[in-house]
Amino acid sequence: MYVHEYQQMRSAELIRRAEEERLAREVARGRRAGRREAAARTAESESHSSGSRRLRLTRTA
């Protein structure tokens, strides 16, 4: 009797833990996608900006 109940509790705990890990992976995946999107938008806006951000200084002799 006790073994069966213990097995059920253990199974429920493993299922809960797996669900939490799945949700954590999903959140991390969403964050990575958000960062990629933001980086792409930033790169896109910088590539179309006028002029260069880098100063072009002439070399002295």
Backbone torsions as a table, in degrees:
resi	resn	phi	psi	omega
1	MET	NA	-51.0	-177.5
2	TYR	-65.7	-35.5	-179.2
3	VAL	-63.5	-42.7	179.9
4	HIS	-63.4	-44.6	179.2
5	GLU	-64.6	-41.8	177.7
6	TYR	-61.4	-42.4	-179.7
7	GLN	-63.0	-40.0	178.1
8	GLN	-65.2	-43.6	178.4
9	MET	-63.5	-41.6	179.8
10	ARG	-64.0	-42.5	178.9
11	SER	-62.6	-44.6	179.1
12	ALA	-63.0	-39.9	178.8
13	GLU	-64.2	-43.2	178.7
14	LEU	-63.9	-38.7	178.4
15	ILE	-64.8	-43.5	178.0
16	ARG	-62.3	-44.3	-178.7
17	ARG	-64.2	-41.8	178.5
18	ALA	-63.1	-40.0	178.5
19	GLU	-64.6	-42.5	178.0
20	GLU	-62.7	-41.8	179.2
21	GLU	-65.9	-39.2	178.4
22	ARG	-63.0	-43.3	178.7
23	LEU	-64.5	-39.5	178.4
24	ALA	-63.1	-42.1	177.7
25	ARG	-63.8	-40.5	-179.7
26	GLU	-63.6	-42.5	178.6
27	VAL	-64.0	-45.1	179.6
28	ALA	-62.0	-41.0	178.8
29	ARG	-62.8	-41.3	178.3
30	GLY	-65.1	-40.1	178.0
31	ARG	-64.3	-43.6	178.6
32	ARG	-61.2	-42.3	179.3
33	ALA	-63.5	-39.8	178.1
34	GLY	-63.6	-42.6	178.4
35	ARG	-64.8	-41.7	178.6
36	ARG	-61.5	-43.1	179.3
37	GLU	-62.2	-45.3	-180.0
38	ALA	-63.9	-41.0	179.0
39	ALA	-65.2	-39.2	179.5
40	ALA	-66.1	-41.6	178.3
41	ARG	-64.1	-41.7	-180.0
42	THR	-64.7	-46.1	179.9
43	ALA	-62.9	-39.1	-179.7
44	GLU	-66.2	-44.0	-178.4
45	SER	-68.9	-34.5	178.9
46	GLU	-72.6	-34.1	-177.4
47	SER	-69.9	-24.4	-179.5
48	HIS	-99.4	2.9	-179.6
49	SER	-77.0	152.7	-178.7
50	SER	-80.1	141.2	178.0
51	GLY	78.2	172.9	-179.4
52	SER	-108.3	147.3	178.5
53	ARG	-76.3	-22.4	-176.2
54	ARG	-85.8	131.9	178.3
55	LEU	-75.4	135.0	178.7
56	ARG	-105.4	98.1	179.6
57	LEU	-100.6	142.4	178.0
58	THR	-78.6	148.1	178.9
59	ARG	-77.3	142.9	176.4
60	THR	-90.5	151.9	-177.2
61	ALA	-74.6	NA	NA
